[in-house]
Amino acid sequence: MGGARRSPPTARVVAVLDRFATSGGRRFGLSELARDLGISKPTCLGILTELTATGYLVRDPRTLAYGLGPALIAAGRAAQRGFAATGAARRHLEPLVARHRTAATVSAVVDDEIMVLDALAAPGLTPARVGERYPFAPPSGLMYVLWDHDEAFERWLAKEPTLPVTLDRGRLRTITARCRASGYLVESLTPAGMRLYSLLNDAAARDLPPEARALMGELLSDLGERVYLEAELSPGVRHPVHLIAAPVYDADGAQELVLALQVGATLTGAEIARRGAALVAAAEAVTAELGGRLPGRADPPIED
């Protein structure tokens, strides 16, 4: 049947908001608005009442006319910042994507899920799908708390894993300390491991029989084994690399975005260090452009 199913009640709410948003600040009475939009007065009144109660509209007690409310200011600022953040990230990632003929993503945790906010790729490569979502629970999501406050790391670690993987907390804390010091993360995955993670990130993976989930957990092995520590990357030795990631911070010094270069190849330790440093520089430039604050790089590892 083609397109997605529409919701007439939702469409009427959107039509009401659109009418106010495109009116240049003009206010409307109930009768006029219902007539203009072709909505019955009782239905229109119900919509206006709810939007007023939630702050998206305000009602003048003298004229009884409705206008835009303060809740839309907050929503607009959030949307504007979201577009500004992805726009700034794209500008700083584009030179790296072109130089290394690779792909890159801008992602964040949205509504307790990992979401791809923007994606770009060199000619001939397929970028990730914008809007794609993944579970924000072990074994997915380490890089979204790695550079954040310790409380965020512990909240993620306490989530119920999507698969029964091993959590070597000692290694995870070592990874946290090393990645906070270098500013970037280097992840290694075999092609088979990447396919397994693709399956994991499908919501259907949660519905697998317990035996199948246990087997997937064993195949994926320890969560921390996918991350290279700096000491493990010999400058002249080639290492298989899945991606390199670095954080963008908000005004409070907390993680806001993750910028990731998709590698999918073997690189020498020296090449990894150069790309990591370039990505950190891009992430710091985005942080500065968005008014963010870089936290101290010498944060101690999380204590047991």
C-alpha positions as CSV (number, residue, x, y, z in Angstrom):
1,M,0.0,0.0,0.0
2,G,3.0,2.3,-0.1
3,G,3.2,5.2,2.4
4,A,2.9,5.1,6.1
5,R,-0.5,5.3,7.7
6,R,-1.6,8.8,8.5
7,S,-3.3,9.9,11.8
8,P,-6.2,12.5,11.2
9,P,-6.3,13.7,14.8
10,T,-2.5,14.3,14.8
11,A,-2.8,16.0,11.4
12,R,-5.4,18.4,12.8
13,V,-3.0,19.3,15.7
14,V,-0.2,19.9,13.3
15,A,-2.5,22.1,11.1
16,V,-3.4,24.2,14.1
17,L,0.3,24.7,15.1
18,D,1.3,25.4,11.4
19,R,-1.4,28.1,11.2
20,F,0.0,29.9,14.2
21,A,3.7,29.4,13.1
22,T,3.1,30.9,9.7
23,S,0.9,33.8,10.9
24,G,3.7,36.2,11.8
25,G,2.6,36.4,15.4
26,R,-1.0,37.0,14.7
27,R,-3.6,35.7,17.2
28,F,-6.8,33.8,16.3
29,G,-10.2,33.2,17.9
30,L,-11.8,29.8,18.1
31,S,-14.4,30.4,15.4
32,E,-12.0,31.9,12.9
33,L,-9.4,29.2,13.4
34,A,-12.0,26.4,13.1
35,R,-13.4,28.0,9.9
36,D,-10.0,28.5,8.3
37,L,-8.9,25.0,8.9
38,G,-12.2,23.2,8.3
39,I,-12.3,21.7,11.8
40,S,-15.4,21.6,13.9
41,K,-15.5,24.0,16.8
42,P,-15.7,21.4,19.5
43,T,-12.7,19.5,18.0
44,C,-10.7,22.8,17.5
45,L,-11.5,23.8,21.1
46,G,-10.2,20.5,22.4
47,I,-6.9,21.0,20.5
48,L,-6.5,24.6,21.6
49,T,-7.3,23.7,25.3
50,E,-4.7,21.0,25.3
51,L,-2.0,23.1,23.6
52,T,-2.7,26.0,26.0
53,A,-2.5,23.7,29.0
54,T,0.9,22.5,27.9
55,G,2.3,25.9,27.1
56,Y,2.4,25.7,23.3
57,L,-0.3,28.3,23.0
58,V,-1.5,31.1,25.3
59,R,-5.0,32.5,25.6
60,D,-5.7,36.2,26.1
61,P,-8.2,36.5,28.9
62,R,-9.6,39.7,27.5
63,T,-10.0,39.0,23.8
64,L,-10.1,35.1,24.2
65,A,-7.8,34.9,21.2
66,Y,-5.0,32.4,21.1
67,G,-1.3,32.9,20.2
68,L,2.0,31.1,20.3
69,G,3.2,30.1,23.8
70,P,6.6,29.8,25.6
71,A,6.9,26.0,25.2
72,L,7.5,26.5,21.5
73,I,10.5,28.8,22.4
74,A,12.2,25.9,24.2
75,A,11.3,23.5,21.4
76,G,12.6,25.9,18.8
77,R,15.8,26.5,20.6
78,A,16.4,22.7,21.0
79,A,15.7,22.2,17.3
80,Q,17.9,25.1,16.4
81,R,20.7,23.7,18.5
82,G,20.3,20.3,17.0
83,F,20.6,21.6,13.5
84,A,23.5,23.9,14.5
85,A,25.3,20.9,16.1
86,T,25.0,18.6,13.1
87,G,25.8,21.4,10.7
88,A,29.0,22.3,12.6
89,A,30.0,18.7,12.9
90,R,29.5,18.1,9.2
91,R,31.7,21.1,8.3
92,H,34.5,19.8,10.4
93,L,34.2,16.2,9.3
94,E,34.0,16.8,5.6
95,P,37.8,17.5,5.2
96,L,38.6,14.3,7.0
97,V,36.2,12.2,5.0
98,A,37.7,13.6,1.7
99,R,41.3,13.2,2.9
100,H,40.9,9.6,4.0
101,R,38.2,8.6,1.5
102,T,36.0,7.2,4.2
103,A,32.6,7.6,5.9
104,A,31.7,9.4,9.1
105,T,28.7,9.7,11.4
106,V,27.4,12.2,14.0
107,S,25.4,10.5,16.7
108,A,24.0,11.0,20.2
109,V,21.8,9.4,22.8
110,V,18.2,10.5,22.1
111,D,15.3,9.3,24.3
112,D,17.6,6.6,25.8
113,E,18.5,5.2,22.4
114,I,21.6,5.8,20.2
115,M,20.6,7.8,17.1
116,V,22.5,8.7,13.9
117,L,21.9,12.4,13.5
118,D,24.0,12.9,10.4
119,A,26.1,10.8,8.0
120,L,28.5,11.5,5.2
121,A,30.7,9.5,2.9
122,A,33.4,9.9,0.2
123,P,32.2,9.3,-3.4
124,G,31.5,5.7,-4.1
125,L,30.8,4.9,-0.4
126,T,27.4,4.5,1.2
127,P,26.8,6.6,4.3
128,A,25.0,5.3,7.3
129,R,21.2,5.9,7.5
130,V,20.3,9.1,9.3
131,G,17.7,8.4,12.0
132,E,18.9,4.8,12.5
133,R,18.5,3.8,16.2
134,Y,20.4,1.3,18.4
135,P,20.0,0.1,21.9
136,F,21.7,2.2,24.5
137,A,22.7,-0.7,26.8
138,P,25.7,-3.0,27.1
139,P,27.3,-4.1,24.8
140,S,26.2,-1.0,22.8
141,G,26.9,2.5,23.8
142,L,30.3,2.6,25.6
143,M,31.5,5.5,23.5
144,Y,28.5,7.6,24.5
145,V,29.5,7.6,28.2
146,L,33.2,7.1,27.9
147,W,34.1,10.8,28.2
148,D,31.0,11.8,30.2
149,H,30.7,12.3,34.0
150,D,31.3,9.1,36.1
151,E,27.6,9.0,37.0
152,A,26.6,8.6,33.4
153,F,29.1,5.8,32.9
154,E,27.8,4.0,36.0
155,R,24.1,4.4,34.9
156,W,24.9,2.9,31.5
157,L,26.9,0.1,33.1
158,A,24.0,-0.8,35.4
159,K,21.6,-1.2,32.5
160,E,20.4,-4.7,31.6
161,P,22.6,-5.9,28.7
162,T,20.9,-6.7,25.4
163,L,23.0,-9.8,25.3
164,P,24.7,-11.8,28.1
165,V,28.2,-10.4,27.4
166,T,31.1,-10.4,29.9
167,L,31.6,-7.0,31.6
168,D,35.3,-6.8,32.7
169,R,34.9,-3.7,34.8
170,G,38.6,-3.4,35.4
171,R,39.4,-3.2,31.7
172,L,36.5,-0.9,31.1
173,R,37.8,1.5,33.7
174,T,41.3,1.3,32.2
175,I,39.8,2.0,28.8
176,T,37.9,5.0,30.3
177,A,41.1,6.5,31.7
178,R,43.1,5.9,28.5
179,C,40.5,7.3,26.2
180,R,40.0,10.4,28.4
181,A,43.7,11.0,28.2
182,S,44.0,10.6,24.4
183,G,40.6,12.1,23.6
184,Y,39.6,9.4,21.2
185,L,38.6,5.7,21.0
186,V,39.8,3.1,18.5
187,E,37.5,0.1,18.0
188,S,38.4,-3.2,16.3
189,L,35.8,-5.5,14.9
190,T,36.2,-8.4,12.5
191,P,33.7,-8.6,9.6
192,A,31.9,-11.4,11.4
193,G,31.7,-9.3,14.6
194,M,30.3,-6.4,12.6
195,R,27.6,-8.7,11.2
196,L,26.8,-9.9,14.7
197,Y,26.4,-6.3,15.9
198,S,24.1,-5.5,13.0
199,L,21.9,-8.4,14.2
200,L,22.2,-7.2,17.8
201,N,21.0,-3.7,16.9
202,D,17.9,-5.2,15.3
203,A,15.1,-5.0,17.8
204,A,14.3,-8.6,17.0
205,A,17.5,-9.7,18.6
206,R,15.8,-9.1,22.0
207,D,13.2,-11.7,21.1
208,L,15.7,-14.5,20.3
209,P,15.5,-17.7,22.4
210,P,17.8,-17.6,25.5
211,E,20.1,-20.2,24.0
212,A,20.7,-18.1,20.8
213,R,21.2,-14.9,22.9
214,A,23.8,-16.7,25.0
215,L,25.6,-17.9,21.9
216,M,25.7,-14.4,20.4
217,G,27.1,-13.1,23.7
218,E,29.9,-15.7,23.7
219,L,30.7,-14.9,20.1
220,L,30.9,-11.2,20.8
221,S,33.2,-12.0,23.8
222,D,34.2,-9.4,26.3
223,L,32.9,-5.8,25.8
224,G,36.3,-4.2,26.4
225,E,38.2,-6.4,24.0
226,R,36.9,-4.4,21.0
227,V,38.8,-1.3,22.1
228,Y,42.5,-0.8,21.5
229,L,44.5,0.7,24.3
230,E,47.2,3.1,23.1
231,A,50.0,0.8,24.3
232,E,48.6,-2.0,22.1
233,L,49.0,0.1,18.9
234,S,52.6,-0.3,17.7
235,P,53.5,2.6,15.3
236,G,54.9,0.4,12.5
237,V,52.4,-2.5,12.9
238,R,49.1,-2.7,11.0
239,H,45.9,-3.2,13.1
240,P,42.4,-3.9,11.9
241,V,40.2,-0.9,12.8
242,H,36.5,-0.6,12.6
243,L,36.1,3.1,13.7
244,I,37.8,6.0,15.5
245,A,35.5,8.1,17.7
246,A,35.8,11.4,19.6
247,P,33.3,13.4,21.8
248,V,31.7,16.8,21.4
249,Y,30.9,18.5,24.8
250,D,28.1,20.8,25.9
251,A,28.4,23.9,28.0
252,D,28.5,21.8,31.2
253,G,31.4,19.7,30.0
254,A,29.2,16.6,29.4
255,Q,29.2,14.6,26.2
256,E,26.7,15.9,23.7
257,L,27.7,14.1,20.4
258,V,30.0,11.5,19.2
259,L,31.9,12.0,15.9
260,A,33.1,8.7,14.3
261,L,35.3,8.0,11.3
262,Q,34.4,4.6,9.8
263,V,37.7,2.9,8.9
264,G,37.0,-0.7,8.1
265,A,40.7,-1.4,7.2
266,T,44.1,-2.1,8.7
267,L,46.1,0.9,9.7
268,T,49.5,1.3,11.3
269,G,49.6,2.5,14.9
270,A,51.1,5.8,13.5
271,E,48.3,6.2,11.0
272,I,45.7,5.6,13.8
273,A,47.3,8.2,16.0
274,R,47.3,10.8,13.2
275,R,43.6,10.2,12.4
276,G,42.7,10.1,16.0
277,A,44.4,13.5,16.6
278,A,42.7,15.0,13.6
279,L,39.3,13.8,14.7
280,V,39.9,15.2,18.2
281,A,40.8,18.5,16.7
282,A,37.6,18.5,14.7
283,A,35.5,17.5,17.7
284,E,37.1,20.3,19.8
285,A,36.4,22.8,17.0
286,V,32.7,21.7,17.0
287,T,32.6,22.0,20.8
288,A,34.0,25.5,20.7
289,E,31.6,26.5,17.9
290,L,28.6,25.3,19.9
291,G,29.7,27.1,23.1
292,G,30.7,23.8,24.8
293,R,33.4,23.4,27.4
294,L,36.2,20.8,27.3
295,P,36.5,19.0,30.7
296,G,39.8,18.3,32.3
297,R,41.6,15.5,30.4
298,A,43.2,14.1,33.6
299,D,39.9,12.7,35.1
300,P,40.8,9.7,37.2
301,P,39.5,6.2,36.4
302,I,36.2,5.3,38.0
303,E,36.7,3.7,41.4
304,D,35.0,0.4,42.4
